[in-house]
Amino acid sequence: MTFRENLNGVYSANEYLTRMNLMKGYRFPETRTPIHQHQKVAVVGGGNVAMDCARTALRLGAREVHIVYRRSRQETARPARGS
């Protein structure tokens, strides 16, 4: 699978979270961090970082967020539990 991170509105998870949080992209255009705030978002992956991206998109106004993952819900990794 080839990802097209060089397309407008397509970000790696690290870039997206960095722009939105550390660079205060959630305040655009008040800040100088350009970020696309779409109504429909697709997140590729099923781990913790993918969930962070999905939740961030929802908090910032996305009406739909779809998580695209290659495994079923039953096969998704479970969070580590303390003993």
mmCIF file of the N, C-alpha and C atoms, coordinates in Angstrom:
data_MODEL
# 
_entry.id   MODEL 
# 
loop_
_atom_site.group_PDB 
_atom_site.id 
_atom_site.type_symbol 
_atom_site.label_atom_id 
_atom_site.label_alt_id 
_atom_site.label_comp_id 
_atom_site.label_asym_id 
_atom_site.label_entity_id 
_atom_site.label_seq_id 
_atom_site.pdbx_PDB_ins_code 
_atom_site.Cartn_x 
_atom_site.Cartn_y 
_atom_site.Cartn_z 
_atom_site.occupancy 
_atom_site.B_iso_or_equiv 
_atom_site.pdbx_formal_charge 
_atom_site.auth_seq_id 
_atom_site.auth_comp_id 
_atom_site.auth_asym_id 
_atom_site.auth_atom_id 
_atom_site.pdbx_PDB_model_num 
ATOM 1   N N  . MET A 1 1  ? 0.840   -1.167 0.000  1.00 0.00 ? 1  MET A N  1 
ATOM 2   C CA . MET A 1 1  ? 0.000   0.000  0.000  1.00 0.00 ? 1  MET A CA 1 
ATOM 3   C C  . MET A 1 1  ? 0.893   1.240  0.000  1.00 0.00 ? 1  MET A C  1 
ATOM 4   N N  . THR A 1 2  ? 0.551   2.199  -0.814 1.00 0.00 ? 2  THR A N  1 
ATOM 5   C CA . THR A 1 2  ? 1.310   3.436  -0.897 1.00 0.00 ? 2  THR A CA 1 
ATOM 6   C C  . THR A 1 2  ? 0.497   4.563  -0.301 1.00 0.00 ? 2  THR A C  1 
ATOM 7   N N  . PHE A 1 3  ? 1.088   5.274  0.636  1.00 0.00 ? 3  PHE A N  1 
ATOM 8   C CA . PHE A 1 3  ? 0.424   6.430  1.219  1.00 0.00 ? 3  PHE A CA 1 
ATOM 9   C C  . PHE A 1 3  ? 0.890   7.673  0.497  1.00 0.00 ? 3  PHE A C  1 
ATOM 10  N N  . ARG A 1 4  ? 0.001   8.593  0.284  1.00 0.00 ? 4  ARG A N  1 
ATOM 11  C CA . ARG A 1 4  ? 0.292   9.829  -0.434 1.00 0.00 ? 4  ARG A CA 1 
ATOM 12  C C  . ARG A 1 4  ? 0.282   11.002 0.534  1.00 0.00 ? 4  ARG A C  1 
ATOM 13  N N  . GLU A 1 5  ? 1.280   11.054 1.411  1.00 0.00 ? 5  GLU A N  1 
ATOM 14  C CA . GLU A 1 5  ? 1.334   12.119 2.397  1.00 0.00 ? 5  GLU A CA 1 
ATOM 15  C C  . GLU A 1 5  ? 1.646   13.471 1.767  1.00 0.00 ? 5  GLU A C  1 
ATOM 16  N N  . ASN A 1 6  ? 2.020   13.488 0.489  1.00 0.00 ? 6  ASN A N  1 
ATOM 17  C CA . ASN A 1 6  ? 2.317   14.759 -0.154 1.00 0.00 ? 6  ASN A CA 1 
ATOM 18  C C  . ASN A 1 6  ? 1.064   15.397 -0.753 1.00 0.00 ? 6  ASN A C  1 
ATOM 19  N N  . LEU A 1 7  ? -0.086  14.775 -0.594 1.00 0.00 ? 7  LEU A N  1 
ATOM 20  C CA . LEU A 1 7  ? -1.342  15.349 -1.076 1.00 0.00 ? 7  LEU A CA 1 
ATOM 21  C C  . LEU A 1 7  ? -1.901  16.319 -0.029 1.00 0.00 ? 7  LEU A C  1 
ATOM 22  N N  . ASN A 1 8  ? -2.589  17.350 -0.477 1.00 0.00 ? 8  ASN A N  1 
ATOM 23  C CA . ASN A 1 8  ? -3.206  18.297 0.442  1.00 0.00 ? 8  ASN A CA 1 
ATOM 24  C C  . ASN A 1 8  ? -4.210  17.585 1.339  1.00 0.00 ? 8  ASN A C  1 
ATOM 25  N N  . GLY A 1 9  ? -4.102  17.821 2.634  1.00 0.00 ? 9  GLY A N  1 
ATOM 26  C CA . GLY A 1 9  ? -5.046  17.239 3.575  1.00 0.00 ? 9  GLY A CA 1 
ATOM 27  C C  . GLY A 1 9  ? -4.701  15.838 4.035  1.00 0.00 ? 9  GLY A C  1 
ATOM 28  N N  . VAL A 1 10 ? -3.572  15.286 3.582  1.00 0.00 ? 10 VAL A N  1 
ATOM 29  C CA . VAL A 1 10 ? -3.139  13.947 4.012  1.00 0.00 ? 10 VAL A CA 1 
ATOM 30  C C  . VAL A 1 10 ? -1.894  14.125 4.872  1.00 0.00 ? 10 VAL A C  1 
ATOM 31  N N  . TYR A 1 11 ? -1.966  13.638 6.110  1.00 0.00 ? 11 TYR A N  1 
ATOM 32  C CA . TYR A 1 11 ? -0.880  13.813 7.062  1.00 0.00 ? 11 TYR A CA 1 
ATOM 33  C C  . TYR A 1 11 ? -0.494  12.473 7.673  1.00 0.00 ? 11 TYR A C  1 
ATOM 34  N N  . SER A 1 12 ? 0.773   12.347 8.051  1.00 0.00 ? 12 SER A N  1 
ATOM 35  C CA . SER A 1 12 ? 1.139   11.219 8.899  1.00 0.00 ? 12 SER A CA 1 
ATOM 36  C C  . SER A 1 12 ? 0.561   11.532 10.281 1.00 0.00 ? 12 SER A C  1 
ATOM 37  N N  . ALA A 1 13 ? 0.386   10.520 11.084 1.00 0.00 ? 13 ALA A N  1 
ATOM 38  C CA . ALA A 1 13 ? -0.194  10.722 12.413 1.00 0.00 ? 13 ALA A CA 1 
ATOM 39  C C  . ALA A 1 13 ? 0.668   11.673 13.235 1.00 0.00 ? 13 ALA A C  1 
ATOM 40  N N  . ASN A 1 14 ? 1.974   11.487 13.186 1.00 0.00 ? 14 ASN A N  1 
ATOM 41  C CA . ASN A 1 14 ? 2.863   12.341 13.979 1.00 0.00 ? 14 ASN A CA 1 
ATOM 42  C C  . ASN A 1 14 ? 2.780   13.798 13.540 1.00 0.00 ? 14 ASN A C  1 
ATOM 43  N N  . GLU A 1 15 ? 2.739   14.030 12.241 1.00 0.00 ? 15 GLU A N  1 
ATOM 44  C CA . GLU A 1 15 ? 2.635   15.403 11.749 1.00 0.00 ? 15 GLU A CA 1 
ATOM 45  C C  . GLU A 1 15 ? 1.300   16.023 12.169 1.00 0.00 ? 15 GLU A C  1 
ATOM 46  N N  . TYR A 1 16 ? 0.233   15.274 12.019 1.00 0.00 ? 16 TYR A N  1 
ATOM 47  C CA . TYR A 1 16 ? -1.102  15.774 12.363 1.00 0.00 ? 16 TYR A CA 1 
ATOM 48  C C  . TYR A 1 16 ? -1.185  16.162 13.837 1.00 0.00 ? 16 TYR A C  1 
ATOM 49  N N  . LEU A 1 17 ? -0.768  15.256 14.711 1.00 0.00 ? 17 LEU A N  1 
ATOM 50  C CA . LEU A 1 17 ? -0.850  15.531 16.143 1.00 0.00 ? 17 LEU A CA 1 
ATOM 51  C C  . LEU A 1 17 ? 0.089   16.661 16.554 1.00 0.00 ? 17 LEU A C  1 
ATOM 52  N N  . THR A 1 18 ? 1.273   16.725 15.948 1.00 0.00 ? 18 THR A N  1 
ATOM 53  C CA . THR A 1 18 ? 2.212   17.811 16.248 1.00 0.00 ? 18 THR A CA 1 
ATOM 54  C C  . THR A 1 18 ? 1.638   19.151 15.821 1.00 0.00 ? 18 THR A C  1 
ATOM 55  N N  . ARG A 1 19 ? 1.099   19.204 14.600 1.00 0.00 ? 19 ARG A N  1 
ATOM 56  C CA . ARG A 1 19 ? 0.518   20.459 14.115 1.00 0.00 ? 19 ARG A CA 1 
ATOM 57  C C  . ARG A 1 19 ? -0.668  20.888 14.983 1.00 0.00 ? 19 ARG A C  1 
ATOM 58  N N  . MET A 1 20 ? -1.522  19.952 15.340 1.00 0.00 ? 20 MET A N  1 
ATOM 59  C CA . MET A 1 20 ? -2.727  20.300 16.078 1.00 0.00 ? 20 MET A CA 1 
ATOM 60  C C  . MET A 1 20 ? -2.433  20.668 17.524 1.00 0.00 ? 20 MET A C  1 
ATOM 61  N N  . ASN A 1 21 ? -1.521  19.977 18.160 1.00 0.00 ? 21 ASN A N  1 
ATOM 62  C CA . ASN A 1 21 ? -1.279  20.196 19.589 1.00 0.00 ? 21 ASN A CA 1 
ATOM 63  C C  . ASN A 1 21 ? -0.117  21.138 19.862 1.00 0.00 ? 21 ASN A C  1 
ATOM 64  N N  . LEU A 1 22 ? 1.086   20.743 19.511 1.00 0.00 ? 22 LEU A N  1 
ATOM 65  C CA . LEU A 1 22 ? 2.264   21.539 19.842 1.00 0.00 ? 22 LEU A CA 1 
ATOM 66  C C  . LEU A 1 22 ? 2.331   22.852 19.079 1.00 0.00 ? 22 LEU A C  1 
ATOM 67  N N  . MET A 1 23 ? 1.886   22.831 17.822 1.00 0.00 ? 23 MET A N  1 
ATOM 68  C CA . MET A 1 23 ? 1.944   24.034 16.997 1.00 0.00 ? 23 MET A CA 1 
ATOM 69  C C  . MET A 1 23 ? 0.622   24.810 17.031 1.00 0.00 ? 23 MET A C  1 
ATOM 70  N N  . LYS A 1 24 ? -0.303  24.365 17.863 1.00 0.00 ? 24 LYS A N  1 
ATOM 71  C CA . LYS A 1 24 ? -1.595  25.029 18.079 1.00 0.00 ? 24 LYS A CA 1 
ATOM 72  C C  . LYS A 1 24 ? -2.404  25.217 16.793 1.00 0.00 ? 24 LYS A C  1 
ATOM 73  N N  . GLY A 1 25 ? -2.408  24.191 15.963 1.00 0.00 ? 25 GLY A N  1 
ATOM 74  C CA . GLY A 1 25 ? -3.175  24.232 14.731 1.00 0.00 ? 25 GLY A CA 1 
ATOM 75  C C  . GLY A 1 25 ? -4.667  24.362 14.960 1.00 0.00 ? 25 GLY A C  1 
ATOM 76  N N  . TYR A 1 26 ? -5.120  23.981 16.136 1.00 0.00 ? 26 TYR A N  1 
ATOM 77  C CA . TYR A 1 26 ? -6.543  24.102 16.459 1.00 0.00 ? 26 TYR A CA 1 
ATOM 78  C C  . TYR A 1 26 ? -6.977  25.565 16.515 1.00 0.00 ? 26 TYR A C  1 
ATOM 79  N N  . ARG A 1 27 ? -6.023  26.494 16.549 1.00 0.00 ? 27 ARG A N  1 
ATOM 80  C CA . ARG A 1 27 ? -6.339  27.922 16.566 1.00 0.00 ? 27 ARG A CA 1 
ATOM 81  C C  . ARG A 1 27 ? -6.237  28.584 15.191 1.00 0.00 ? 27 ARG A C  1 
ATOM 82  N N  . PHE A 1 28 ? -5.957  27.817 14.146 1.00 0.00 ? 28 PHE A N  1 
ATOM 83  C CA . PHE A 1 28 ? -5.809  28.388 12.806 1.00 0.00 ? 28 PHE A CA 1 
ATOM 84  C C  . PHE A 1 28 ? -7.109  29.077 12.404 1.00 0.00 ? 28 PHE A C  1 
ATOM 85  N N  . PRO A 1 29 ? -7.097  30.246 11.841 1.00 0.00 ? 29 PRO A N  1 
ATOM 86  C CA . PRO A 1 29 ? -5.992  31.031 11.295 1.00 0.00 ? 29 PRO A CA 1 
ATOM 87  C C  . PRO A 1 29 ? -5.362  32.006 12.287 1.00 0.00 ? 29 PRO A C  1 
ATOM 88  N N  . GLU A 1 30 ? -5.784  31.947 13.542 1.00 0.00 ? 30 GLU A N  1 
ATOM 89  C CA . GLU A 1 30 ? -5.176  32.804 14.552 1.00 0.00 ? 30 GLU A CA 1 
ATOM 90  C C  . GLU A 1 30 ? -3.678  32.528 14.687 1.00 0.00 ? 30 GLU A C  1 
ATOM 91  N N  . THR A 1 31 ? -3.270  31.279 14.513 1.00 0.00 ? 31 THR A N  1 
ATOM 92  C CA . THR A 1 31 ? -1.850  30.918 14.534 1.00 0.00 ? 31 THR A CA 1 
ATOM 93  C C  . THR A 1 31 ? -1.384  30.679 13.101 1.00 0.00 ? 31 THR A C  1 
ATOM 94  N N  . ARG A 1 32 ? -0.104  30.495 12.925 1.00 0.00 ? 32 ARG A N  1 
ATOM 95  C CA . ARG A 1 32 ? 0.458   30.331 11.583 1.00 0.00 ? 32 ARG A CA 1 
ATOM 96  C C  . ARG A 1 32 ? 0.635   28.863 11.196 1.00 0.00 ? 32 ARG A C  1 
ATOM 97  N N  . THR A 1 33 ? -0.063  27.978 11.823 1.00 0.00 ? 33 THR A N  1 
ATOM 98  C CA . THR A 1 33 ? 0.034   26.552 11.519 1.00 0.00 ? 33 THR A CA 1 
ATOM 99  C C  . THR A 1 33 ? -1.126  26.148 10.614 1.00 0.00 ? 33 THR A C  1 
ATOM 100 N N  . PRO A 1 34 ? -0.886  26.078 9.304  1.00 0.00 ? 34 PRO A N  1 
ATOM 101 C CA . PRO A 1 34 ? -1.989  25.690 8.417  1.00 0.00 ? 34 PRO A CA 1 
ATOM 102 C C  . PRO A 1 34 ? -2.342  24.218 8.585  1.00 0.00 ? 34 PRO A C  1 
ATOM 103 N N  . ILE A 1 35 ? -3.611  23.955 8.710  1.00 0.00 ? 35 ILE A N  1 
ATOM 104 C CA . ILE A 1 35 ? -4.096  22.576 8.842  1.00 0.00 ? 35 ILE A CA 1 
ATOM 105 C C  . ILE A 1 35 ? -5.485  22.523 8.226  1.00 0.00 ? 35 ILE A C  1 
ATOM 106 N N  . HIS A 1 36 ? -5.764  21.452 7.519  1.00 0.00 ? 36 HIS A N  1 
ATOM 107 C CA . HIS A 1 36 ? -7.094  21.284 6.946  1.00 0.00 ? 36 HIS A CA 1 
ATOM 108 C C  . HIS A 1 36 ? -8.020  20.742 8.019  1.00 0.00 ? 36 HIS A C  1 
ATOM 109 N N  . GLN A 1 37 ? -9.148  21.370 8.210  1.00 0.00 ? 37 GLN A N  1 
ATOM 110 C CA . GLN A 1 37 ? -10.140 20.883 9.161  1.00 0.00 ? 37 GLN A CA 1 
ATOM 111 C C  . GLN A 1 37 ? -11.345 20.403 8.357  1.00 0.00 ? 37 GLN A C  1 
ATOM 112 N N  . HIS A 1 38 ? -11.331 19.132 8.027  1.00 0.00 ? 38 HIS A N  1 
ATOM 113 C CA . HIS A 1 38 ? -12.356 18.546 7.175  1.00 0.00 ? 38 HIS A CA 1 
ATOM 114 C C  . HIS A 1 38 ? -13.552 18.067 7.976  1.00 0.00 ? 38 HIS A C  1 
ATOM 115 N N  . GLN A 1 39 ? -14.655 17.879 7.273  1.00 0.00 ? 39 GLN A N  1 
ATOM 116 C CA . GLN A 1 39 ? -15.859 17.348 7.890  1.00 0.00 ? 39 GLN A CA 1 
ATOM 117 C C  . GLN A 1 39 ? -15.849 15.821 7.898  1.00 0.00 ? 39 GLN A C  1 
ATOM 118 N N  . LYS A 1 40 ? -15.146 15.228 6.939  1.00 0.00 ? 40 LYS A N  1 
ATOM 119 C CA . LYS A 1 40 ? -15.030 13.766 6.851  1.00 0.00 ? 40 LYS A CA 1 
ATOM 120 C C  . LYS A 1 40 ? -13.560 13.393 6.911  1.00 0.00 ? 40 LYS A C  1 
ATOM 121 N N  . VAL A 1 41 ? -13.221 12.492 7.837  1.00 0.00 ? 41 VAL A N  1 
ATOM 122 C CA . VAL A 1 41 ? -11.825 12.120 8.072  1.00 0.00 ? 41 VAL A CA 1 
ATOM 123 C C  . VAL A 1 41 ? -11.702 10.603 8.053  1.00 0.00 ? 41 VAL A C  1 
ATOM 124 N N  . ALA A 1 42 ? -10.644 10.104 7.426  1.00 0.00 ? 42 ALA A N  1 
ATOM 125 C CA . ALA A 1 42 ? -10.307 8.676  7.469  1.00 0.00 ? 42 ALA A CA 1 
ATOM 126 C C  . ALA A 1 42 ? -8.948  8.538  8.136  1.00 0.00 ? 42 ALA A C  1 
ATOM 127 N N  . VAL A 1 43 ? -8.863  7.667  9.116  1.00 0.00 ? 43 VAL A N  1 
ATOM 128 C CA . VAL A 1 43 ? -7.616  7.394  9.819  1.00 0.00 ? 43 VAL A CA 1 
ATOM 129 C C  . VAL A 1 43 ? -7.222  5.961  9.489  1.00 0.00 ? 43 VAL A C  1 
ATOM 130 N N  . VAL A 1 44 ? -6.010  5.773  8.995  1.00 0.00 ? 44 VAL A N  1 
ATOM 131 C CA . VAL A 1 44 ? -5.534  4.438  8.641  1.00 0.00 ? 44 VAL A CA 1 
ATOM 132 C C  . VAL A 1 44 ? -4.704  3.912  9.802  1.00 0.00 ? 44 VAL A C  1 
ATOM 133 N N  . GLY A 1 45 ? -5.155  2.816  10.401 1.00 0.00 ? 45 GLY A N  1 
ATOM 134 C CA . GLY A 1 45 ? -4.457  2.214  11.529 1.00 0.00 ? 45 GLY A CA 1 
ATOM 135 C C  . GLY A 1 45 ? -5.422  1.952  12.664 1.00 0.00 ? 45 GLY A C  1 
ATOM 136 N N  . GLY A 1 46 ? -4.982  1.193  13.652 1.00 0.00 ? 46 GLY A N  1 
ATOM 137 C CA . GLY A 1 46 ? -5.868  0.843  14.749 1.00 0.00 ? 46 GLY A CA 1 
ATOM 138 C C  . GLY A 1 46 ? -5.223  0.942  16.110 1.00 0.00 ? 46 GLY A C  1 
ATOM 139 N N  . GLY A 1 47 ? -4.034  1.506  16.180 1.00 0.00 ? 47 GLY A N  1 
ATOM 140 C CA . GLY A 1 47 ? -3.339  1.607  17.458 1.00 0.00 ? 47 GLY A CA 1 
ATOM 141 C C  . GLY A 1 47 ? -3.690  2.878  18.212 1.00 0.00 ? 47 GLY A C  1 
ATOM 142 N N  . ASN A 1 48 ? -2.939  3.124  19.273 1.00 0.00 ? 48 ASN A N  1 
ATOM 143 C CA . ASN A 1 48 ? -3.209  4.271  20.132 1.00 0.00 ? 48 ASN A CA 1 
ATOM 144 C C  . ASN A 1 48 ? -3.072  5.603  19.397 1.00 0.00 ? 48 ASN A C  1 
ATOM 145 N N  . VAL A 1 49 ? -2.060  5.729  18.551 1.00 0.00 ? 49 VAL A N  1 
ATOM 146 C CA . VAL A 1 49 ? -1.858  6.988  17.828 1.00 0.00 ? 49 VAL A CA 1 
ATOM 147 C C  . VAL A 1 49 ? -3.001  7.225  16.844 1.00 0.00 ? 49 VAL A C  1 
ATOM 148 N N  . ALA A 1 50 ? -3.472  6.177  16.199 1.00 0.00 ? 50 ALA A N  1 
ATOM 149 C CA . ALA A 1 50 ? -4.619  6.317  15.290 1.00 0.00 ? 50 ALA A CA 1 
ATOM 150 C C  . ALA A 1 50 ? -5.848  6.780  16.061 1.00 0.00 ? 50 ALA A C  1 
ATOM 151 N N  . MET A 1 51 ? -6.065  6.233  17.250 1.00 0.00 ? 51 MET A N  1 
ATOM 152 C CA . MET A 1 51 ? -7.205  6.643  18.067 1.00 0.00 ? 51 MET A CA 1 
ATOM 153 C C  . MET A 1 51 ? -7.062  8.097  18.506 1.00 0.00 ? 51 MET A C  1 
ATOM 154 N N  . ASP A 1 52 ? -5.829  8.518  18.828 1.00 0.00 ? 52 ASP A N  1 
ATOM 155 C CA . ASP A 1 52 ? -5.595  9.915  19.182 1.00 0.00 ? 52 ASP A CA 1 
ATOM 156 C C  . ASP A 1 52 ? -5.948  10.838 18.019 1.00 0.00 ? 52 ASP A C  1 
ATOM 157 N N  . CYS A 1 53 ? -5.572  10.445 16.808 1.00 0.00 ? 53 CYS A N  1 
ATOM 158 C CA . CYS A 1 53 ? -5.896  11.250 15.622 1.00 0.00 ? 53 CYS A CA 1 
ATOM 159 C C  . CYS A 1 53 ? -7.403  11.323 15.409 1.00 0.00 ? 53 CYS A C  1 
ATOM 160 N N  . ALA A 1 54 ? -8.075  10.207 15.549 1.00 0.00 ? 54 ALA A N  1 
ATOM 161 C CA . ALA A 1 54 ? -9.526  10.172 15.354 1.00 0.00 ? 54 ALA A CA 1 
ATOM 162 C C  . ALA A 1 54 ? -10.236 11.054 16.382 1.00 0.00 ? 54 ALA A C  1 
ATOM 163 N N  . ARG A 1 55 ? -9.835  10.952 17.630 1.00 0.00 ? 55 ARG A N  1 
ATOM 164 C CA . ARG A 1 55 ? -10.458 11.754 18.686 1.00 0.00 ? 55 ARG A CA 1 
ATOM 165 C C  . ARG A 1 55 ? -10.168 13.236 18.506 1.00 0.00 ? 55 ARG A C  1 
ATOM 166 N N  . THR A 1 56 ? -8.962  13.565 18.061 1.00 0.00 ? 56 THR A N  1 
ATOM 167 C CA . THR A 1 56 ? -8.612  14.965 17.809 1.00 0.00 ? 56 THR A CA 1 
ATOM 168 C C  . THR A 1 56 ? -9.473  15.537 16.695 1.00 0.00 ? 56 THR A C  1 
ATOM 169 N N  . ALA A 1 57 ? -9.642  14.786 15.620 1.00 0.00 ? 57 ALA A N  1 
ATOM 170 C CA . ALA A 1 57 ? -10.471 15.250 14.501 1.00 0.00 ? 57 ALA A CA 1 
ATOM 171 C C  . ALA A 1 57 ? -11.909 15.498 14.958 1.00 0.00 ? 57 ALA A C  1 
ATOM 172 N N  . LEU A 1 58 ? -12.445 14.604 15.781 1.00 0.00 ? 58 LEU A N  1 
ATOM 173 C CA . LEU A 1 58 ? -13.804 14.787 16.296 1.00 0.00 ? 58 LEU A CA 1 
ATOM 174 C C  . LEU A 1 58 ? -13.911 16.027 17.180 1.00 0.00 ? 58 LEU A C  1 
ATOM 175 N N  . ARG A 1 59 ? -12.937 16.191 18.062 1.00 0.00 ? 59 ARG A N  1 
ATOM 176 C CA . ARG A 1 59 ? -12.954 17.360 18.949 1.00 0.00 ? 59 ARG A CA 1 
ATOM 177 C C  . ARG A 1 59 ? -12.892 18.658 18.172 1.00 0.00 ? 59 ARG A C  1 
ATOM 178 N N  . LEU A 1 60 ? -12.251 18.631 17.004 1.00 0.00 ? 60 LEU A N  1 
ATOM 179 C CA . LEU A 1 60 ? -12.085 19.850 16.217 1.00 0.00 ? 60 LEU A CA 1 
ATOM 180 C C  . LEU A 1 60 ? -13.157 20.026 15.161 1.00 0.00 ? 60 LEU A C  1 
ATOM 181 N N  . GLY A 1 61 ? -14.241 19.257 15.258 1.00 0.00 ? 61 GLY A N  1 
ATOM 182 C CA . GLY A 1 61 ? -15.393 19.534 14.424 1.00 0.00 ? 61 GLY A CA 1 
ATOM 183 C C  . GLY A 1 61 ? -15.693 18.594 13.279 1.00 0.00 ? 61 GLY A C  1 
ATOM 184 N N  . ALA A 1 62 ? -14.928 17.544 13.091 1.00 0.00 ? 62 ALA A N  1 
ATOM 185 C CA . ALA A 1 62 ? -15.247 16.590 12.024 1.00 0.00 ? 62 ALA A CA 1 
ATOM 186 C C  . ALA A 1 62 ? -16.593 15.933 12.328 1.00 0.00 ? 62 ALA A C  1 
ATOM 187 N N  . ARG A 1 63 ? -17.452 15.849 11.332 1.00 0.00 ? 63 ARG A N  1 
ATOM 188 C CA . ARG A 1 63 ? -18.757 15.201 11.521 1.00 0.00 ? 63 ARG A CA 1 
ATOM 189 C C  . ARG A 1 63 ? -18.642 13.689 11.426 1.00 0.00 ? 63 ARG A C  1 
ATOM 190 N N  . GLU A 1 64 ? -17.705 13.213 10.606 1.00 0.00 ? 64 GLU A N  1 
ATOM 191 C CA . GLU A 1 64 ? -17.502 11.764 10.429 1.00 0.00 ? 64 GLU A CA 1 
ATOM 192 C C  . GLU A 1 64 ? -16.026 11.447 10.538 1.00 0.00 ? 64 GLU A C  1 
ATOM 193 N N  . VAL A 1 65 ? -15.714 10.412 11.287 1.00 0.00 ? 65 VAL A N  1 
ATOM 194 C CA . VAL A 1 65 ? -14.344 9.889  11.342 1.00 0.00 ? 65 VAL A CA 1 
ATOM 195 C C  . VAL A 1 65 ? -14.436 8.386  11.158 1.00 0.00 ? 65 VAL A C  1 
ATOM 196 N N  . HIS A 1 66 ? -13.725 7.880  10.169 1.00 0.00 ? 66 HIS A N  1 
ATOM 197 C CA . HIS A 1 66 ? -13.694 6.440  9.880  1.00 0.00 ? 66 HIS A CA 1 
ATOM 198 C C  . HIS A 1 66 ? -12.298 5.908  10.165 1.00 0.00 ? 66 HIS A C  1 
ATOM 199 N N  . ILE A 1 67 ? -12.230 4.816  10.896 1.00 0.00 ? 67 ILE A N  1 
ATOM 200 C CA . ILE A 1 67 ? -10.958 4.167  11.180 1.00 0.00 ? 67 ILE A CA 1 
ATOM 201 C C  . ILE A 1 67 ? -10.846 2.969  10.253 1.00 0.00 ? 67 ILE A C  1 
ATOM 202 N N  . VAL A 1 68 ? -9.801  2.971  9.442  1.00 0.00 ? 68 VAL A N  1 
ATOM 203 C CA . VAL A 1 68 ? -9.569  1.908  8.462  1.00 0.00 ? 68 VAL A CA 1 
ATOM 204 C C  . VAL A 1 68 ? -8.422  1.056  8.986  1.00 0.00 ? 68 VAL A C  1 
ATOM 205 N N  . TYR A 1 69 ? -8.714  -0.214 9.225  1.00 0.00 ? 69 TYR A N  1 
ATOM 206 C CA . TYR A 1 69 ? -7.723  -1.103 9.835  1.00 0.00 ? 69 TYR A CA 1 
ATOM 207 C C  . TYR A 1 69 ? -7.812  -2.457 9.160  1.00 0.00 ? 69 TYR A C  1 
ATOM 208 N N  . ARG A 1 70 ? -6.697  -3.127 9.054  1.00 0.00 ? 70 ARG A N  1 
ATOM 209 C CA . ARG A 1 70 ? -6.658  -4.385 8.303  1.00 0.00 ? 70 ARG A CA 1 
ATOM 210 C C  . ARG A 1 70 ? -7.135  -5.591 9.106  1.00 0.00 ? 70 ARG A C  1 
ATOM 211 N N  . ARG A 1 71 ? -7.342  -5.439 10.379 1.00 0.00 ? 71 ARG A N  1 
ATOM 212 C CA . ARG A 1 71 ? -7.792  -6.556 11.209 1.00 0.00 ? 71 ARG A CA 1 
ATOM 213 C C  . ARG A 1 71 ? -9.220  -6.326 11.681 1.00 0.00 ? 71 ARG A C  1 
ATOM 214 N N  . SER A 1 72 ? -9.859  -7.382 12.153 1.00 0.00 ? 72 SER A N  1 
ATOM 215 C CA . SER A 1 72 ? -11.209 -7.250 12.701 1.00 0.00 ? 72 SER A CA 1 
ATOM 216 C C  . SER A 1 72 ? -11.132 -6.645 14.104 1.00 0.00 ? 72 SER A C  1 
ATOM 217 N N  . ARG A 1 73 ? -12.263 -6.255 14.643 1.00 0.00 ? 73 ARG A N  1 
ATOM 218 C CA . ARG A 1 73 ? -12.306 -5.705 16.000 1.00 0.00 ? 73 ARG A CA 1 
ATOM 219 C C  . ARG A 1 73 ? -11.743 -6.695 17.026 1.00 0.00 ? 73 ARG A C  1 
ATOM 220 N N  . GLN A 1 74 ? -12.042 -7.976 16.818 1.00 0.00 ? 74 GLN A N  1 
ATOM 221 C CA . GLN A 1 74 ? -11.571 -8.999 17.756 1.00 0.00 ? 74 GLN A CA 1 
ATOM 222 C C  . GLN A 1 74 ? -10.046 -9.163 17.706 1.00 0.00 ? 74 GLN A C  1 
ATOM 223 N N  . GLU A 1 75 ? -9.450  -8.851 16.579 1.00 0.00 ? 75 GLU A N  1 
ATOM 224 C CA . GLU A 1 75 ? -8.000  -9.000 16.428 1.00 0.00 ? 75 GLU A CA 1 
ATOM 225 C C  . GLU A 1 75 ? -7.222  -7.740 16.805 1.00 0.00 ? 75 GLU A C  1 
ATOM 226 N N  . THR A 1 76 ? -7.928  -6.656 17.088 1.00 0.00 ? 76 THR A N  1 
ATOM 227 C CA . THR A 1 76 ? -7.278  -5.397 17.426 1.00 0.00 ? 76 THR A CA 1 
ATOM 228 C C  . THR A 1 76 ? -6.515  -5.557 18.742 1.00 0.00 ? 76 THR A C  1 
ATOM 229 N N  . ALA A 1 77 ? -5.332  -4.970 18.775 1.00 0.00 ? 77 ALA A N  1 
ATOM 230 C CA . ALA A 1 77 ? -4.502  -5.059 19.974 1.00 0.00 ? 77 ALA A CA 1 
ATOM 231 C C  . ALA A 1 77 ? -5.223  -4.444 21.162 1.00 0.00 ? 77 ALA A C  1 
ATOM 232 N N  . ARG A 1 78 ? -5.100  -5.065 22.294 1.00 0.00 ? 78 ARG A N  1 
ATOM 233 C CA . ARG A 1 78 ? -5.702  -4.559 23.520 1.00 0.00 ? 78 ARG A CA 1 
ATOM 234 C C  . ARG A 1 78 ? -4.674  -3.717 24.276 1.00 0.00 ? 78 ARG A C  1 
ATOM 235 N N  . PRO A 1 79 ? -5.124  -2.688 24.985 1.00 0.00 ? 79 PRO A N  1 
ATOM 236 C CA . PRO A 1 79 ? -4.180  -1.884 25.761 1.00 0.00 ? 79 PRO A CA 1 
ATOM 237 C C  . PRO A 1 79 ? -3.574  -2.706 26.882 1.00 0.00 ? 79 PRO A C  1 
ATOM 238 N N  . ALA A 1 80 ? -2.337  -2.386 27.234 1.00 0.00 ? 80 ALA A N  1 
ATOM 239 C CA . ALA A 1 80 ? -1.659  -3.096 28.318 1.00 0.00 ? 80 ALA A CA 1 
ATOM 240 C C  . ALA A 1 80 ? -2.349  -2.752 29.642 1.00 0.00 ? 80 ALA A C  1 
ATOM 241 N N  . ARG A 1 81 ? -2.450  -3.721 30.501 1.00 0.00 ? 81 ARG A N  1 
ATOM 242 C CA . ARG A 1 81 ? -3.079  -3.526 31.806 1.00 0.00 ? 81 ARG A CA 1 
ATOM 243 C C  . ARG A 1 81 ? -1.998  -3.632 32.889 1.00 0.00 ? 81 ARG A C  1 
ATOM 244 N N  . GLY A 1 82 ? -2.112  -2.779 33.893 1.00 0.00 ? 82 GLY A N  1 
ATOM 245 C CA . GLY A 1 82 ? -1.177  -2.854 35.034 1.00 0.00 ? 82 GLY A CA 1 
ATOM 246 C C  . GLY A 1 82 ? -1.474  -4.082 35.878 1.00 0.00 ? 82 GLY A C  1 
ATOM 247 N N  . SER A 1 83 ? -0.473  -4.568 36.583 1.00 0.00 ? 83 SER A N  1 
ATOM 248 C CA . SER A 1 83 ? -0.703  -5.765 37.397 1.00 0.00 ? 83 SER A CA 1 
ATOM 249 C C  . SER A 1 83 ? -1.124  -5.441 38.787 1.00 0.00 ? 83 SER A C  1 
# 
